Amino acid sequence: MQPLYTNMKVNNEIELCEVVEEECKKMIERALLQNRISYYIRWTKASLFGKKQRCIICINDSSKEEAEELVRSICDESGFQVKFLLRKSNNSYL
Protein backbone atom coordinates (compact mmCIF):
# COMPACT_ATOMS: atom_id res chain seq x y z
CA MET A 1 0.00 0.00 0.00
CA GLN A 2 1.38 3.39 -1.02
CA PRO A 3 0.38 6.70 0.62
CA LEU A 4 -1.51 9.15 -1.56
CA TYR A 5 0.84 12.08 -1.01
CA THR A 6 3.89 10.45 -2.65
CA ASN A 7 2.58 11.14 -6.16
CA MET A 8 1.81 14.79 -5.50
CA LYS A 9 4.02 17.57 -6.77
CA VAL A 10 4.46 20.42 -4.34
CA ASN A 11 6.22 23.56 -5.45
CA ASN A 12 5.32 26.49 -3.26
CA GLU A 13 8.71 28.20 -3.21
CA ILE A 14 9.18 31.74 -4.43
CA GLU A 15 12.31 33.64 -5.38
CA LEU A 16 12.39 36.38 -2.78
CA CYS A 17 15.40 38.44 -3.82
CA GLU A 18 18.68 38.53 -5.68
CA VAL A 19 21.84 39.51 -3.78
CA VAL A 20 25.35 40.30 -4.98
CA GLU A 21 27.19 41.34 -1.81
CA GLU A 22 28.39 38.49 0.43
CA GLU A 23 27.94 40.54 3.62
CA CYS A 24 24.33 41.31 2.70
CA LYS A 25 23.65 37.63 2.01
CA LYS A 26 25.02 36.71 5.44
CA MET A 27 22.88 39.34 7.16
CA ILE A 28 19.75 38.11 5.36
CA GLU A 29 20.53 34.49 6.22
CA ARG A 30 21.04 35.37 9.88
CA ALA A 31 17.74 37.28 10.01
CA LEU A 32 15.81 34.45 8.33
CA LEU A 33 17.28 31.89 10.72
CA GLN A 34 16.53 34.03 13.78
CA ASN A 35 12.91 34.37 12.64
CA ARG A 36 12.63 30.65 11.84
CA ILE A 37 11.96 31.19 8.14
CA SER A 38 12.99 28.28 5.96
CA TYR A 39 15.04 29.26 2.89
CA TYR A 40 17.54 28.02 0.35
CA ILE A 41 20.02 29.79 -1.85
CA ARG A 42 20.40 29.22 -5.57
CA TRP A 43 23.54 30.56 -7.22
CA THR A 44 23.30 31.97 -10.72
CA LYS A 45 25.86 31.20 -13.36
CA ALA A 46 28.32 34.03 -13.80
CA SER A 47 28.24 35.56 -17.26
CA LEU A 48 31.35 35.97 -19.32
CA PHE A 49 31.56 39.66 -18.47
CA GLY A 50 29.97 39.44 -15.02
CA LYS A 51 32.25 40.49 -12.21
CA LYS A 52 30.41 38.95 -9.27
CA GLN A 53 28.29 35.89 -8.86
CA ARG A 54 24.74 36.52 -7.69
CA CYS A 55 22.60 34.41 -5.43
CA ILE A 56 18.83 34.11 -5.31
CA ILE A 57 17.25 33.56 -1.91
CA CYS A 58 14.16 31.37 -2.13
CA ILE A 59 11.56 30.89 0.60
CA ASN A 60 8.19 29.25 1.12
CA ASP A 61 5.30 31.31 -0.21
CA SER A 62 3.61 31.30 3.20
CA SER A 63 6.51 33.33 4.69
CA LYS A 64 6.64 35.92 1.91
CA GLU A 65 5.38 38.99 3.79
CA GLU A 66 7.50 38.44 6.89
CA ALA A 67 10.66 37.66 4.90
CA GLU A 68 10.17 40.64 2.59
CA GLU A 69 9.78 42.95 5.58
CA LEU A 70 12.97 41.55 7.16
CA VAL A 71 15.02 41.98 4.00
CA ARG A 72 13.72 45.51 3.41
CA SER A 73 14.65 46.51 6.97
CA ILE A 74 18.16 45.09 6.51
CA CYS A 75 18.58 46.99 3.25
CA ASP A 76 17.32 50.24 4.77
CA GLU A 77 19.69 49.98 7.74
CA SER A 78 22.80 48.84 5.90
CA GLY A 79 22.36 50.45 2.47
CA PHE A 80 22.87 47.25 0.48
CA GLN A 81 21.26 46.94 -2.94
CA VAL A 82 18.86 44.01 -3.23
CA LYS A 83 16.66 43.20 -6.20
CA PHE A 84 13.29 41.82 -5.10
CA LEU A 85 11.95 39.16 -7.46
CA LEU A 86 8.86 37.82 -5.64
CA ARG A 87 8.07 35.29 -8.33
CA LYS A 88 7.36 31.59 -8.35
CA SER A 89 10.49 29.49 -8.38
CA ASN A 90 10.76 27.30 -11.46
CA ASN A 91 12.28 24.23 -9.83
CA SER A 92 11.23 20.76 -10.85
CA TYR A 93 12.08 18.18 -8.21
CA LEU A 94 10.18 15.20 -9.57
N, C-alpha and C positions, 0 to 999 in steps of 0.2 A: 504494500500500500504506500502510495506516494502523496505527501501533503500537497494541497492545492497551490500554495504560494510559491513553490519552486519554479513554476512555469511563467510566473509573472515578471514583466520587466518594470523596474522602478527606476526612474531617472528624474529626481526632483532637485538636482543641483543647479545652481545658477553661478555664473561668473560674476563675482561681486566687483572686482576692480583689477586694474593692471598697474604694477609697481616696477620701477626701475632701480631705485635706490635700495641698497641692502639694509641700511639702518632703518628705513621706513618699513620694510618688510618685517624686520625683527620686532619693531614696535607694534605693528598690526597683529602679528602672531601672538605676542605676549598678551595684548588686550583681548583677543579672541579666546585664548586659553583661560585667562582670568575670569571671563564671563561665560565660560563653559559652552562656547559655540564651536561646533564641529566644523572643520575646514580641511581643505587640501590645496596644495600648490601645484600648478602646472606651469612648466617652463616653456617659453616659446623658443623656436629655433632662431638663432641670431642670423640676420641677413648678411649678405656679403659686405655691405657698407655700414652695418649697424655697429655701434661702438659698445653698447652694453646689452646684456641679455635681460629680457623682461620676464616677469613672472605674473601669472594670473591666479588670484586667490578665489577659490570656489567654496561656496557654503551651501547648506540646505536652504531651500526656498522658505521654510518656516521661520528662519532666523534673519531674514533679509533686512527688516526694518532696524532691528537692534544692531546688527553688524554694520549697516550703512551709517548709522548714527555714531558708532564707535570710531569708524575709519574717518569720518568727517571731522570729529573732534580732534583726532590725532593730527590730521592734516592742518587744521586751523592753528593748533598749538605749535607745531614744529615747522610749518611752512613747506612741507614736502608736497610735490606734485603727484597726484594720483588720478588716474583716469577710471571713472566709474563706468562699468559695462552693463551691469544689471540685466543680463540676458541669460536665457536657458543654455546650459552647458550642452555641447553636442558630443557627449561621450556615449559609446556603445559598449557595454560590458558583456553582453550576452551574444 
